[in-house]
Amino acid sequence: QVQLVESGGGLVQPGGSPRLSCAASGIIFSIFTMGWYRQAPGKQREMVVHISSDGRPMYVDFGKGRFIISRDNAKKVVYLQMNSLRSEDTAVYYCNICPPPSFSNDDWGQGTQVTVSS
């Protein structure tokens, strides 16, 4: 059974730089492209960035130059370093394989809330 556990979120001031982590189990982590997604209140879940099995990142426009994804295949962990946060980055952040198996809650972890506010 796949388990994804996100952590590292919290209340962050504008301009802050939290680092999110996602620990995966129950999958052959090293062969999958992994992604970070987010869902803001009242909005659909959206892709933030993904990283290929061999470490090549692909960012969406709003993350370019601010977010950095990395992975440790030995530890089965994917990270998201977030910099220069803005209020519009407030969301629940999730990780999953890319593309995700579905948008059913059964196929996702709990996510980690990032709230950007002064």
Steps between C-alpha positions, in 0.01 A plus 500: 500500500638837399547747782601862455574714803556871447651728761668836546211739455368756741447872537758688299557870459501648152844450354558192715676181393359177638616161385242231448572131514308201376584150612372223278455132571337210325635596157821448308576865555806523277318420179226760531481863405388673819305820520394766744146625467301755690139586564398845613163561665222486244732399219591181323816311578781607271849390414784697652802312371611148422832325492591204286644180638847619404459843655387729219252761624215657308343811654178676425530875445406617848772288656787579269779678681333459840450128557759225487412133490741223588484134588692237690426164347681311774280658766188507281451868572418790273556857615365839403703802598271800477641852492355851481157381599196713423150493640378328184725205584272419792372147440517141609805345335503137395744268335419210275629316201467688175251467349300411810297177492179689567361792700327271742599572859601134529791566265636803683657577833372754747710778360667777694341841544706803407350831605678816392399788718653775707 
